Amino acid sequence: MDLPIDHFRLLGVSPSSDAQAILRKLQSRCDHPPDQGFTHEVLQQRQVLLQRSADLLTDQERREEYEAALLQLSETHPDGTVGLDLASSSEVAGLILLWEARASHEAFQLARQGLQPPQAPALGSGREADLTLLAALACCDAAAEDRELRRYEVAAGLLQEGIELQQRMGKLPDQQAKLEQALQALHPYRVLDLLSRDLSDQQAHLRGLALLNQLVSERGGLEGEAADAGTAQLAQSDFETFFQQIRRFLTVQEQIDLFGSWYEQGSEEAGCLVVFALTAAGFTRRKPELLEQAREQLVLLKTPDLDPMPLHGCIDLLLGDVAEAALRFGSLRDPDLKDWFADHPGDELAAQCDYCRVWLERDVLPGYRDVEPAGVDLDAWFADRDVQAYVDRLDRQAARQEESPTGSGMPDWLPLLDRPVSEFPEEDSVPAGEPESVTPAWTRQLPLGTMSRIAGAVVAALVIALVVQALMRQRTSSPRSEPTPIPVMPAEPQAEPSAPQATLKPEKGTVSALQPLTADQPTDDQLQALVQAWLDGKASALAGSGDPARDLASIARERLVERVRAEQAADAAAGRSKLIEASVTAVGPVNRAPQRIAVGAQVAYADKTLGGDGQVLEQTEPRTLSLTYVFGRDGKEWKLHDYIPGR
């Protein structure tokens, strides 16, 4: 065979070495043969080849002729490789010397060829054993060289060839296991190699995605719960560093798909990354529906070490839900973050916007191939036409819930809201006979016939309550001319007899005046009185006697007052009125700040809607509702800013 090596490399000496240095090297090589398990015969042949090279290089005349021949070959064949002719009996020994000379790639390929027909050795022969062992050793070293040069996929290809060869030979299970371990350890580097290539190499990119998915699945998710410390390619800390490095080679959509599949397989960290990827995609593409998906995903996460409130707050803010965002930011766990908000020079909303901007730039947008993390512009976000349309649609849905036909403003308990959002028209449609200028959003969206059908299931309970109350008070007046207020009966027996019960509302036009609340730190009783005054004023207005501007101006912000006024006008235009019984039975603090207070309240509630002829159109049976009331300080006065179902 033609061995691609010269005498200097075969012996391991420099072309400038003298005879004494060559002899010393010969002695060293003969005294230290490879000890990996080659046969005695091939090691003897190896020693003969070393001795032959040393004899030539120590003979001055022969050495000069050889060096002249090397020089001539380099001039006539500058790209050629010098070789040595070997007899077939010395082939394996020559390949061992080639491998020792760090020509591992050539040694592996030649050994592999020697094991295949028509050169395949006899089964069970020493030549077969030596070639099989040499192929495994040369393959492992060649792959290590490629790995050092960061040719990870080339190294993986060599290892796969070596494993297949060892499987076919079936002689060296220990060597096959070493090759498999080397291939497994190469897995993360292959992912990095394939994903970092130009996107024009689509096949390589898809292969990298598949390998990444396989790697994470084998580890049991991003947490590495299934990774064995003895067999894992990377320790968890190293894997996290590796993962951050490769994320920038993935598009945001690729990350959404990958993280979503890993979350479905049980990785909670992947669920967090889904939230970030959806937020990044939604913000950069101006698709708020993706932020809505991120918010829904965030609710599903079960990560006790993660405080979801800042994330919830930022997403709520981007979706235009300022009141809900304020509640989220008011429920922070991190004391340092609380101090940051308290020390912010601007108002509460300005602090939230600044935090959201930094959150997007630092935590959300970096780490994607197709997303630019710099230059977050919240003004441009809210000025976008698609964003405005989506936020308006959310507002209309919220308005339909808050301004439900019962007049309670408590949407979570009304049968109407069992209907999916898809059943409601996106554009307002005004029923005949209802002026658009005074018709609130929910009445423009829903025909009165629909609202009448909703009330049928709960009529009997309130009729009975009305009769009992009439008998107790021995009232003789007709409910057609002056409706009798309905006492709120608890839906279930109270656990403690001393628990406060709902009280009767004042008669028409007798809403008691409430002095503006100006205390720096209002007590729970003062806040409860403010909530009760709001409920009384709203009930009086919807009964057709009260004036929202007069009764509610010192209690609630203008936006809420206008909402009640619009509902009152809509009822008047439709020839109906509402009798509402709502009494605050308990309040408890949720969050307190110098300019904002949120309290949770239990409200005993019942209502009915009457037509122009005094007939009951709809009614809600007595029940206890849980709500959160948000108060803000307008100048020196505390006023109701918003109310939200739930606590």
C-alpha positions in Angstrom: 0.0 0.0 0.0 1.0 3.6 -0.4 1.3 5.1 3.1 0.8 9.0 3.0 3.8 9.8 5.2 7.5 10.4 4.9 10.4 8.8 6.9 10.8 11.9 9.1 7.2 12.0 10.2 7.0 8.2 10.6 9.9 8.2 13.0 8.8 11.5 14.6 12.0 13.5 14.0 12.7 16.9 12.5 14.4 17.1 9.0 17.3 18.9 10.7 17.9 16.1 13.3 21.4 14.5 13.3 22.1 10.8 13.4 22.4 10.7 17.2 19.0 12.4 17.7 17.5 9.9 15.2 18.9 6.9 17.1 17.7 8.2 20.4 14.2 8.7 19.0 14.2 5.2 17.5 15.1 3.7 20.9 12.3 5.6 22.6 9.7 4.6 20.1 10.7 0.9 20.3 10.7 1.0 24.1 7.2 2.5 24.3 4.8 0.8 21.8 1.1 1.5 21.9 -0.5 -0.4 24.8 -4.2 -0.3 23.6 -4.2 -4.0 22.9 -2.6 -4.6 19.5 -1.3 -8.1 18.7 2.4 -8.9 19.2 2.9 -9.6 15.5 1.8 -6.1 14.4 3.9 -4.4 17.1 7.0 -6.3 15.8 6.2 -5.2 12.3 5.9 -1.6 13.6 9.4 -1.9 15.1 10.8 -3.1 11.8 9.4 -0.1 9.9 10.8 2.3 12.5 14.2 0.7 12.2 14.1 0.9 8.4 13.4 4.7 8.5 16.2 5.2 11.1 18.7 3.3 8.9 17.9 5.5 5.9 18.1 8.8 7.8 21.4 7.9 9.6 23.1 7.0 6.3 24.4 10.3 5.0 24.5 9.4 1.3 21.0 7.8 1.2 19.6 10.6 3.3 20.9 13.2 0.9 19.3 11.3 -2.1 16.0 11.1 -0.2 16.0 14.8 0.7 16.7 15.7 -2.9 13.8 13.5 -4.1 11.5 15.2 -1.5 12.6 18.6 -2.8 11.9 17.6 -6.4 8.5 16.2 -5.6 7.5 19.4 -3.8 8.5 21.5 -6.9 6.8 19.3 -9.4 3.8 18.4 -7.3 3.3 21.3 -4.9 -0.1 20.1 -3.8 0.9 16.4 -3.6 1.5 14.2 -0.6 4.7 12.2 -0.2 4.1 8.5 0.5 5.9 5.3 1.3 5.4 2.0 -0.4 4.7 -0.8 2.0 4.2 -4.5 1.5 0.7 -5.8 2.4 2.2 -7.7 5.3 3.3 -4.3 6.8 0.0 -2.5 6.1 -1.5 -2.6 9.6 1.8 -1.6 11.2 2.2 1.3 8.8 -1.4 2.5 9.7 -0.5 2.4 13.4 2.5 4.6 12.7 0.4 6.9 10.6 -2.1 7.2 13.6 0.8 7.8 16.0 2.0 10.6 13.7 -1.3 12.4 14.4 -2.8 11.6 10.9 -5.9 10.3 12.6 -8.3 11.0 9.7 -6.2 9.2 7.2 -5.5 6.3 9.5 -9.3 5.9 10.2 -10.3 6.0 6.5 -7.6 3.5 5.5 -8.4 1.1 8.3 -12.1 1.3 7.5 -11.3 0.5 3.9 -9.1 -2.4 5.0 -12.1 -3.9 6.8 -14.4 -3.8 3.8 -14.4 -6.2 0.8 -12.4 -7.0 -1.2 -9.7 -6.2 1.4 -11.6 -7.6 4.4 -9.3 -9.8 6.5 -10.2 -13.3 7.5 -12.7 -13.6 10.3 -11.0 -14.1 13.7 -7.6 -13.2 12.3 -5.1 -11.0 14.1 -5.3 -8.5 11.2 -9.0 -8.1 11.7 -8.6 -7.5 15.4 -5.8 -4.9 14.9 -7.7 -3.0 12.1 -10.9 -2.9 14.2 -9.1 -1.5 17.2 -7.1 0.9 15.1 -10.3 2.2 13.4 -11.9 2.9 16.8 -8.8 4.7 18.2 -8.2 6.7 15.0 -11.9 7.7 14.8 -12.0 9.0 18.3 -8.8 11.0 17.9 -10.0 12.4 14.5 -13.3 13.5 16.0 -11.4 15.2 18.9 -9.3 17.1 16.4 -12.4 18.3 14.6 -14.0 19.3 17.9 -11.0 21.5 18.8 -11.3 23.2 15.4 -15.1 23.7 16.1 -16.1 21.4 13.2 -18.6 19.8 15.4 -20.9 18.3 12.7 -17.9 16.8 10.9 -16.7 15.2 14.2 -20.2 13.8 14.7 -20.2 12.3 11.2 -16.9 10.6 11.9 -18.2 9.2 15.2 -21.3 7.9 13.7 -19.2 6.1 11.0 -17.0 4.6 13.7 -20.0 3.4 15.7 -21.6 1.8 12.7 -18.2 0.1 11.9 -17.9 -1.2 15.5 -21.5 -2.5 15.5 -20.8 -4.4 12.2 -17.6 -5.9 13.5 -19.1 -6.7 17.0 -15.7 -7.2 18.6 -14.9 -4.2 20.9 -17.9 -3.1 22.9 -15.8 -1.0 25.2 -14.4 1.0 22.2 -18.0 1.3 20.8 -19.2 2.7 24.2 -16.4 5.3 24.1 -17.4 6.4 20.7 -21.0 6.7 21.7 -20.1 8.8 24.8 -18.0 11.1 22.6 -20.9 11.5 20.3 -23.3 12.2 23.2 -20.9 14.8 24.6 -20.8 16.5 21.2 -24.5 17.0 21.1 -24.7 20.6 22.4 -21.9 21.7 20.2 -23.5 20.3 17.2 -26.7 22.2 18.0 -24.6 25.4 18.3 -22.8 24.6 15.0 -25.9 24.0 13.0 -28.1 26.8 14.4 -25.3 29.4 14.0 -25.0 28.9 10.3 -26.5 31.3 7.8 -30.3 30.9 7.4 -29.7 30.1 3.7 -28.6 26.7 4.9 -32.1 25.7 5.8 -31.5 22.0 6.1 -28.7 22.6 8.7 -31.0 24.9 10.6 -33.8 22.4 10.7 -31.4 19.7 11.8 -30.2 21.9 14.6 -33.7 22.5 15.8 -34.4 18.8 15.8 -31.2 18.1 17.8 -32.1 20.9 20.3 -35.5 19.5 20.9 -34.0 16.0 21.4 -31.4 17.4 23.8 -33.9 19.2 26.0 -36.3 16.2 25.9 -33.6 13.8 27.0 -32.7 16.2 29.9 -36.3 16.2 31.1 -36.9 19.8 30.2 -34.9 23.0 30.7 -34.6 22.1 34.4 -32.6 19.0 33.6 -34.7 16.8 36.0 -34.0 13.6 34.0 -30.3 14.2 33.4 -28.0 11.7 35.1 -25.0 13.5 36.6 -22.8 10.7 35.3 -24.0 10.8 31.7 -25.3 14.3 31.2 -23.5 16.2 28.4 -23.5 19.4 30.4 -24.0 20.3 34.0 -27.1 22.4 34.6 -25.2 25.6 35.1 -23.2 25.0 31.9 -26.4 24.0 30.0 -28.1 27.3 31.0 -25.1 29.2 29.7 -25.2 27.2 26.5 -28.9 27.7 26.1 -28.6 31.5 26.5 -25.9 31.4 23.8 -28.0 29.6 21.2 -31.3 31.5 21.8 -30.0 34.4 19.7 -29.8 32.0 16.7 -33.6 31.2 16.9 -36.4 33.3 15.6 -39.2 34.4 18.0 -41.7 32.0 16.4 -39.3 29.1 16.6 -38.9 29.8 20.4 -42.7 30.0 20.9 -43.1 26.6 19.2 -40.2 24.9 21.1 -41.0 26.4 24.5 -44.7 25.5 24.1 -43.9 21.9 23.3 -41.5 21.6 26.3 -44.1 23.2 28.6 -46.6 20.6 27.5 -44.0 18.0 28.4 -43.8 19.4 32.0 -41.1 22.1 31.9 -42.3 25.1 33.9 -39.3 27.1 32.9 -40.3 26.6 29.3 -43.7 28.0 30.2 -42.1 31.2 31.5 -40.2 31.5 28.3 -43.4 31.1 26.3 -44.7 34.2 28.1 -41.6 36.2 27.2 -41.6 35.0 23.6 -45.3 35.7 23.0 -44.8 39.2 24.5 -41.8 39.9 22.3 -43.7 38.7 19.2 -46.8 40.7 20.1 -45.0 43.9 20.9 -42.6 44.0 17.9 -45.3 42.9 15.4 -48.0 45.1 17.0 -50.2 42.1 17.7 -51.8 42.6 21.1 -53.7 39.2 20.7 -50.3 37.6 21.3 -50.0 39.5 24.6 -53.4 38.2 25.5 -52.1 34.7 25.0 -49.0 35.5 27.1 -51.3 36.7 29.9 -53.4 33.5 29.7 -50.2 31.4 29.8 -48.9 33.4 32.8 -52.0 32.5 34.8 -51.4 28.8 34.2 -47.8 28.8 35.5 -47.0 27.2 38.8 -43.6 28.7 39.8 -43.5 29.5 43.5 -40.1 31.1 43.1 -41.4 33.6 40.5 -43.4 36.6 41.5 -45.8 36.9 38.6 -47.2 40.3 39.6 -44.6 42.5 37.7 -45.1 40.4 34.6 -48.9 40.6 34.9 -48.7 44.3 35.5 -46.6 45.0 32.4 -48.8 42.9 30.1 -52.0 44.5 31.6 -50.5 47.9 31.0 -49.6 47.1 27.4 -53.2 45.9 26.9 -54.5 49.2 28.2 -55.9 47.7 31.4 -54.5 50.4 33.7 -56.6 49.6 36.7 -55.7 45.9 36.7 -52.0 46.8 36.2 -52.2 49.0 39.2 -53.5 46.1 41.3 -50.7 43.9 40.1 -48.0 46.4 40.8 -49.5 47.0 44.2 -49.2 43.4 45.1 -45.4 43.0 44.6 -43.4 40.7 46.8 -39.9 42.2 46.3 -39.3 44.9 48.8 -36.6 46.5 46.7 -39.0 46.8 43.8 -41.6 48.3 46.1 -39.1 50.9 47.2 -38.2 51.7 43.6 -41.9 52.4 42.8 -42.3 54.4 46.0 -39.2 56.5 45.2 -40.0 57.1 41.6 -40.2 60.8 40.9 -43.2 60.6 38.6 -46.8 59.5 39.4 -47.9 55.9 39.7 -48.6 55.4 36.0 -45.3 57.0 34.9 -43.5 54.6 37.2 -45.3 51.6 35.8 -44.5 52.7 32.2 -40.8 53.2 33.0 -40.7 49.8 34.6 -42.5 48.2 31.6 -40.1 49.9 29.2 -37.0 48.6 31.0 -38.6 45.1 31.3 -39.1 44.9 27.6 -35.6 46.1 26.7 -33.7 44.0 29.3 -35.7 40.8 29.8 -38.2 40.3 27.0 -36.8 41.5 23.6 -33.1 40.3 23.8 -32.4 36.7 22.7 -34.0 36.4 19.3 -32.6 36.3 15.8 -35.3 38.5 14.3 -36.1 40.9 17.1 -34.3 44.2 17.8 -34.1 44.8 21.6 -33.2 48.5 21.5 -35.5 51.5 21.2 -38.7 50.4 23.0 -41.3 53.1 22.2 -44.5 52.7 24.2 -46.0 55.8 22.6 -45.7 54.1 19.2 -47.2 51.0 20.6 -50.4 52.7 21.9 -50.6 54.9 18.7 -50.7 51.8 16.4 -54.1 51.4 14.7 -54.2 47.6 15.3 -53.3 48.0 19.0 -56.0 50.7 19.5 -58.6 48.5 17.8 -57.8 45.6 19.9 -57.8 47.6 23.2 -61.1 49.2 22.2 -62.5 45.7 21.6 -61.4 44.7 25.1 -62.9 47.8 26.5 -66.2 47.1 24.9 -66.2 43.6 26.3 -65.4 44.9 29.7 -68.2 47.5 29.4 -70.7 44.7 28.5 -69.6 43.0 31.7 -69.6 46.0 34.0 -72.8 47.5 32.6 -74.8 44.2 32.6 -78.6 44.3 32.5 -78.9 43.8 36.2 -77.1 47.1 36.8 -74.8 45.5 39.4 -71.5 46.0 37.5 -70.4 42.6 38.7 -70.0 40.5 35.6 -68.6 37.3 36.9 -71.9 36.2 38.4 -74.3 37.0 35.6 -75.6 34.2 33.3 -75.3 36.6 30.4 -71.5 36.3 30.5 -71.7 32.5 30.0 -71.9 33.4 26.3 -68.5 33.2 24.5 -67.0 36.5 23.3 -67.2 35.3 19.7 -71.0 35.6 19.8 -70.9 39.3 20.4 -70.7 41.6 17.3 -67.5 43.7 17.2 -69.3 46.7 15.8 -72.0 48.6 17.8 -75.5 48.2 16.5 -78.3 50.4 17.9 -81.7 48.8 18.4 -84.7 50.7 17.2 -86.0 53.3 19.5 -82.8 53.7 21.6 -80.9 57.0 21.0 -77.2 56.2 20.3 -76.0 59.2 22.2 -77.3 57.9 25.5 -77.2 54.2 25.0 -74.3 52.4 26.8 -72.2 49.8 25.1 -73.8 46.8 26.5 -77.4 47.8 25.4 -76.1 48.6 21.9 -74.6 45.1 21.8 -77.5 43.0 23.2 -81.2 43.1 22.2 -83.7 43.5 25.0 -85.3 40.2 24.1 -82.1 38.5 25.0 -81.9 40.2 28.4 -85.5 39.3 29.1 -84.8 35.6 28.5 -81.9 35.6 30.9 -84.1 36.7 33.8 -86.6 33.8 33.7 -84.6 31.4 35.8 -84.5 33.6 38.9 -87.9 35.3 39.0 -89.5 33.1 41.6 -87.0 33.7 44.4 -87.3 37.5 44.4 -91.1 37.4 44.1 -91.2 35.4 47.3 -88.8 37.8 49.0 -90.9 40.7 47.8 -94.1 39.2 49.2 -92.5 38.4 52.6 -91.2 41.9 52.9 -94.6 43.4 52.0 -96.3 41.4 54.7 -93.7 42.3 57.3 -94.1 45.9 56.7 -97.8 45.7 56.0 -97.3 48.0 53.1 -100.5 48.9 51.2 -99.0 51.0 48.5 -99.0 49.6 45.0 -95.5 48.5 43.7 -96.6 49.9 40.3 -96.6 53.4 41.7 -93.8 53.2 44.2 -91.7 50.0 44.3 -90.9 48.6 47.7 -87.2 48.0 48.3 -86.3 44.4 48.6 -84.3 43.2 51.7 -81.3 41.2 50.7 -81.4 37.7 52.1 -78.1 35.7 52.4 -77.7 33.0 49.9 -76.6 30.6 52.6 -76.9 30.6 56.4 -74.2 32.7 58.0 -71.6 30.9 60.1 -71.7 33.5 62.8 -75.0 35.1 63.9 -73.2 38.4 64.6 -72.2 38.8 60.9 -73.7 42.0 59.5 -76.6 41.8 57.2 -77.7 43.9 54.2 -79.8 46.9 55.2 -82.7 48.5 53.4 -82.1 51.4 51.1 -83.5 54.8 51.8 -86.7 55.7 50.0 -86.6 57.5 46.7 -84.6 60.6 46.7 -83.3 60.1 50.2 -79.7 59.2 49.5 -77.8 60.6 52.4 -75.1 63.1 51.7 -71.5 62.0 52.4 -68.8 64.5 53.3 -65.7 64.2 51.1 -63.1 61.8 52.5 -59.9 63.8 53.0 -58.0 61.8 55.7 -54.4 61.0 54.8 -54.9 57.4 56.0 -58.6 56.5 55.8 -59.8 53.8 58.1 -61.6 50.7 56.9 -64.9 52.0 58.2 -64.5 55.3 56.2 -63.7 53.3 53.1 -66.7 51.0 53.7 -68.9 54.1 54.1 -67.6 55.4 50.8 -68.3 52.1 49.0 -71.8 52.0 50.5 -72.5 55.6 49.4 -71.5 54.6 45.9 -73.8 51.7 45.9 -76.7 53.7 47.3 -76.2 56.5 44.8 -76.1 54.2 41.9 -79.2 52.3 43.1 -81.1 55.6 43.5 -80.1 56.7 40.0 -81.1 53.5 38.4 -84.4 53.4 40.3 -85.2 56.6 38.4 -85.1 59.1 41.3 -81.5 60.0 42.0 -79.2 62.4 40.2 -75.7 60.8 39.5 -74.0 64.2 39.2 -75.4 65.3 42.5 -75.2 62.0 44.5 -71.9 60.6 43.1 -69.7 63.5 42.2 -67.9 63.6 45.6 -67.7 59.8 45.7 -66.4 58.6 42.4 -64.4 59.8 39.4 -66.3 61.4 36.5 -65.8 58.3 34.3 -67.8 56.2 36.7 -70.5 58.9 37.2 -70.9 59.2 33.4 -71.3 55.4 33.2 -74.2 55.5 35.7 -75.7 58.5 33.9 -75.6 56.7 30.6 -77.2 53.6 32.0 -79.9 55.7 33.7 -80.7 57.4 30.4 -80.8 54.1 28.5 -83.3 52.7 31.0 -85.4 55.8 30.7 -85.4 55.5 26.9 -86.4 51.9 27.1 -89.1 52.6 29.7 -87.7 50.5 32.5 -86.1 51.0 35.9 -84.1 48.9 38.3 -84.5 48.2 42.0 -81.1 47.3 43.5 -80.3 46.2 47.1 -76.5 46.3 47.7 -75.0 46.4 51.2 -71.3 46.2 52.2 -71.0 43.6 54.9 -67.2 43.5 55.3 -64.1 45.2 53.9 -60.5 44.2 54.2 -57.3 45.9 52.9 -55.6 44.6 49.8 -53.0 47.3 49.2 -52.3 50.8 50.5 -50.1 53.5 49.1 -50.0 57.3 49.6 -52.1 58.0 46.6 -53.9 54.7 46.1 -55.8 52.2 48.2 -57.4 48.9 47.2 -59.8 47.1 49.5 -61.6 43.8 49.2 -65.3 43.9 50.0 -68.2 41.5 50.6 -71.4 42.8 49.2 -74.9 41.4 49.8 -76.7 41.9 46.6 -80.1 41.5 44.8 -81.9 43.4 42.1 -84.8 43.3 39.7 -85.7 45.2 36.5 -89.2 46.6 36.0 -90.9 47.5 32.8 -93.0 50.7 32.3 -96.0 48.9 33.5 -94.4 47.7 36.7 -94.0 44.1 35.5 -90.8 42.3 36.5 -88.6 41.8 33.4 -85.5 40.4 35.1 -84.2 39.8 38.6 -81.2 38.4 40.4 -81.6 36.3 43.5 -79.9 37.4 46.7 -76.2 36.5 46.9 -72.9 37.7 48.3 -70.4 39.1 45.9 -66.6 39.6 46.3 -65.1 42.7 44.8 -62.0 44.9 44.9 -62.6 48.6 45.1 -59.7 50.9 44.0 -59.6 54.4 45.5 -57.4 57.2 44.3 -56.6 60.6 45.8 -57.9 63.4 43.6 -56.3 66.4 45.2 -57.2 66.1 48.9 -60.3 63.9 48.3 -60.4 60.1 48.1 -62.7 58.9 45.2 -63.6 55.6 43.8 -61.5 55.0 40.6 -62.6 51.5 39.7 -64.1 48.2 40.9 -63.1 44.7 39.9 -64.8 41.4 40.5 -62.8 39.1 42.8 -60.4 39.9 45.6 
